[in-house]
Amino acid sequence: LATVQFLDSWNAYLDPLVFLSNWRLRTLPLALNQFISEEGTQYNLIMAACCLSVLPVFIVFLSGQKFFIKGLVTGSVKG
């Protein structure tokens, strides 16, 4: 549950877009949107930022991998 909640807040797009006015408090999806403009899309910068934004999620998953797999297996066993 903690992993899913972390991912939900990490990937938040609409709520920060509506409620935050300070650009320093924006989430990563909003920051990635800054690389898209009328002149063109900077795909190289978007891909680099995406690779860096996946690292904290990967670290959270690795730290709780044992509990995540245990929860999946416990819920799938009949009996």
C-alpha positions as CSV (number, residue, x, y, z in Angstrom):
1,L,0.0,0.0,0.0
2,A,2.9,2.4,0.8
3,T,4.4,1.7,-2.6
4,V,1.2,2.4,-4.5
5,Q,0.6,5.6,-2.4
6,F,4.1,6.8,-3.1
7,L,3.6,6.2,-6.9
8,D,0.3,8.0,-6.8
9,S,1.8,11.1,-5.2
10,W,5.0,10.9,-7.3
11,N,3.0,10.9,-10.5
12,A,0.5,13.6,-9.5
13,Y,-0.3,15.9,-12.4
14,L,-3.7,17.5,-12.2
15,D,-3.8,18.5,-8.5
16,P,-0.4,20.3,-8.5
17,L,-1.3,21.9,-11.8
18,V,-4.5,23.4,-10.3
19,F,-3.4,24.2,-6.8
20,L,0.3,25.2,-7.0
21,S,1.4,28.6,-8.2
22,N,5.0,28.4,-7.3
23,W,7.0,26.6,-10.0
24,R,9.6,25.3,-7.5
25,L,6.9,23.1,-5.9
26,R,5.8,21.4,-9.1
27,T,6.0,17.6,-9.5
28,L,8.1,15.8,-12.1
29,P,5.3,15.3,-14.6
30,L,4.7,19.1,-14.6
31,A,8.4,19.7,-15.0
32,L,8.6,17.3,-17.9
33,N,5.9,19.2,-19.6
34,Q,8.2,22.3,-19.7
35,F,10.2,20.6,-22.4
36,I,7.3,20.8,-24.8
37,S,6.8,24.1,-26.6
38,E,5.3,25.5,-29.8
39,E,8.8,25.5,-31.5
40,G,9.2,21.7,-30.9
41,T,9.7,19.0,-28.4
42,Q,13.1,18.3,-26.9
43,Y,12.9,14.6,-26.8
44,N,16.5,14.1,-25.6
45,L,15.9,16.2,-22.5
46,I,12.6,14.5,-21.8
47,M,14.2,11.0,-22.0
48,A,17.1,12.1,-19.8
49,A,14.7,13.5,-17.2
50,C,12.5,10.4,-17.4
51,C,15.5,8.2,-16.7
52,L,16.4,10.3,-13.7
53,S,12.8,10.4,-12.4
54,V,12.5,6.6,-12.4
55,L,15.5,6.2,-10.0
56,P,13.7,7.1,-6.7
57,V,10.7,4.9,-7.6
58,F,13.1,2.0,-8.4
59,I,14.9,2.5,-5.0
60,V,11.6,2.5,-3.1
61,F,10.6,-0.7,-4.9
62,L,13.9,-2.4,-4.2
63,S,13.7,-1.5,-0.5
64,G,10.2,-2.9,-0.2
65,Q,10.4,-5.7,-2.8
66,K,10.2,-8.5,-0.2
67,F,6.9,-7.1,1.2
68,F,5.5,-6.3,-2.3
69,I,6.1,-9.8,-3.5
70,K,4.8,-11.3,-0.2
71,G,1.6,-9.3,-0.5
72,L,1.1,-10.4,-4.1
73,V,1.6,-14.1,-3.3
74,T,-0.5,-14.0,-0.2
75,G,-3.5,-12.6,-2.0
76,S,-3.2,-15.1,-4.9
77,V,-3.1,-18.3,-2.9
78,K,-6.5,-20.0,-2.4
79,G,-7.1,-21.8,0.8
